[in-house]
Every structure is written in C-alpha cells, then in structure tokens.
Amino acid sequence: MDQTILLPNGVRICTEAVPGVRSAALGIWVGTGSRHEKASENGAAHFIEHMVFKGTQRRTAAALAEEMDAIGGQVNAFTTKECTCFHARVLDTHLPLATDILCDMFFSSRFAEEDVETERGVILEEIGMYEDNPEDLCAERLALEVYRGSSLARPILGRKATLSKMTGEWLRTYMREHYRPDRIVVSLAGSFRSQDVEELKERFSALEPGKSPASRPGAYQAAFTLKKKAIEQNHLTLAFPGLPYGDDRRFALQLLSTTLGGGMSSRLWQEVREKRGLCYSVYSYTAGHAETGLFAIYTALGREMEEEALRTICAAVRDYAEHGISEEELSRAREQAKANILMGLESTQARMSHMGRGELLYGRVLTPDEIIGGYDAVEREQIRALAQELFDFQQVSLSAVGRVGSEEMYRSIIH
C-alpha cells in the first residue's frame, strides 16, 4: 500500500512497501525541466543533472562511483522538458548508504569550475551525438517548430551559446532558485524500514519553504521542417495535435496509439511494412505536456519509397478516424496495456517511477486497479471520436531528415 507524506515545507514523500523483494528504489523528482528555463538559461536543468555526479563537499566524483559500486547499487539521473529525476536502486541492507549518497549529491554538490568546464565538453559531445542520430534529430526539429515561441520548443540539452555562459556559481544559484520544495517529490519503493522514511523526512524538512518560478504555456501549431542530411534513409515524423498529459482521455489516447501504430499487430505496421514492404520501422507515439501535446507517426525508409509510404500512412489515418476500430483490436490493445502495467510493477524501479511521476505530474498516484479500470472504461466510439478530433489534416505537421524533397512536394502528398 502506498503512502504520501506532505512535509510542512511542501515536499511530498511517497512510499510503497513491496513484500517479497530485497531491493529498494529511491528517486528524487523535481518539477523543473527545460520548459521552465528562459531562452538564456536553456540547458541548465540538464547541466545540473550532470554536475551532481561530479563531487560533493564530502565525496569526490570517483568516491561517489566507488561507494555505489561497492554495494552493487545503481545510481543515475535524467532530464525531460517537464522534470528532472535523480534515482538509485540497491539491496535493502544498503538503502541508508544509498540515501546518504543521493541526498549528498542533491544537497551538497560542489559545482567546481574545473568540473563545469569538463562537463560542458561532455554535454557538447552529447549534443553532437544526438545531431548525428537522424531519428532524434527528426523529433527535436519537430518540437522546435510546432512549439515555436514557447520554452517547449527548446532542446533539453541546451545550445553551445547558452551552455558556454554557465559557471558553477550560476548553476548553483539556478538550482537553489528552481529546485524548490513545492516541486519536489521523493519516491521510495521496495523493501525498507520505518527508519529509512524518517531519515528522508528529516533531510528534506531542512529545505526552506518557497515556490519555484512558473513557466509560460505553449501550444501546438502546424509546421513543416526539412533538414537535408547525406544519409541512406529518409526519416519522417508526421504529427497532429495531442492531449495534455493530465487529460481524462489519456487512456483512450494510449489505446488509439497502440492500435494505430503501437506494435506488430497495429494497422500501420501491418499495412506499411508487412503488406507493402515500404519500410523497416513505423510506429506512433504521444508526447504530452502540462497544457498541450502532440501525436506523432515516425518511419524511416528509402527515398524511392517515400511518396507511397506517406500516402499509405495518411490513408490509414483517415480510415481510422472515419471508421474507428473493431472490438477485437480494442480488446488486444487493452490486454497489452494491462500486461505492461502489471509486469512493470514487478520492478521496484518501475514502482518508484510510477509514484514519483504520478504525484509530481498528476497530483496523485493512481493504483493499478484505477489504471486498468481507466482502460476498461474506454469504448470504441470514444476512440473514434478522439481520432476524428486529433487527425485534422489542416493541423498536420511534418519533420523530415535526409535526402529530402521540397516542402511543396510533401504538402501535395499529405493533403
């Protein structure tokens, strides 16, 4: 049974004891990501994510790695547009040490200038790596255009021009001002003692109350973006308006994505790859934010297959919106969703993530029964109605990377 503790300063601590396991997963979730940055601050949250591993007042970077390896534990972090998470997973006997290490990193990172210089170079290499991956580049350029004018358009990793101005003191100040108690959720799942929870309460109660700066809202706008790149395949992402992550129809949206392009039995896979052999990979995905979102379809294929594949994808999307899905398709998608939920909850890491993300983004942690009930309540007509709403070809967007043609050509195919 999970429990949420609200500290006087606003920090929330979510815990779930999992009988029969020997591991514990601990995460510090902060509702600060790239979307909360100003243009001149772009990349700050991701830079901070890197810097917490570079040493604290009590531990060098090497000591942090050695102490975690010595107990067979795992420690990592990630940054998204909406949040940042620092997390660790260890055997229950080593949870006190893992808590000390993770909190030491979070509260007492050094931000030494020499480490900032080193890590800046690492991040610039990371940016280069993403730019060399056409699938990632295609998605990044899509977000840049459909959210242009808002912070959602900016890359999580930042840009060379903004990163070059960030010093250790600047990053420390940014963390102090943005990583505030009202946006912090501590999530603990697995095998632990009451003393472990009390330790977390004591550590996070020390934070001074205060609110983080708010971010400006963004909105989807139709856009086309083409990037010429000398690669063998063209990478295409077709997009439509989506839903905010907290929308009540998110269960219907997930089942829509699953049936349209979520696996080997999906319509797009069967029609574009299996029947016509136009590509190696085709899939759909959703990306929701607090106030907006997008629904995307990605494929990679040879230039000579491009027109037929795009026409086939667009025809499949239009047919889906007009006629909906069969009861068999809906049942299959529901069972996939249920299996993903229930099998995922066999992992303490997944349970920790479910609690942290749920409390931070939705304001509450849904039980597995509530999630399964949400999927079971979705009816075929709801999915068709949602498809008709989202798949508006007056709002269609396209991001293409490779040996691309003209925008007029793509518009003529899609419309």
Secondary structure, 3 states (H helix, E strand, C coil): CEEEEECCCCCEEEEEECCCCCEEEEEEEECCCHHHCCHHHCCHHHHHHHHCCCEECCCEHHHHHHHHHHCCCEEEEEECCCCEEEEEEEEHHHHHHHHHHHHHHHHHECCCHHHHHHHHHHHHHHHHHHHHCHHHHHHHHHHHHHCCCCHHHCCCCCCHHHHCCCCHHHHHHHHHHHCCHHHEEEEEEECCCHHHHHHHHHHHHCCCCCCCCCCCCCCCCCCEEEEECCCCCEEEEEEEECCCCCCCCHHHHHHHHHHHHCCCCCHHHHHHHHHCCCCCEEEEEEEECCCCEEEEEEEEECHHHHHHHHHHHHHHHHHHHHHCCCHHHHHHHHHHHHHHHHHHCCCHHHHHHHHHHHHHHHCCCCCHHHHHHHHHCCCHHHHHHHHHHHCCCCCCEEEEEECCCCHHHHHHHHC
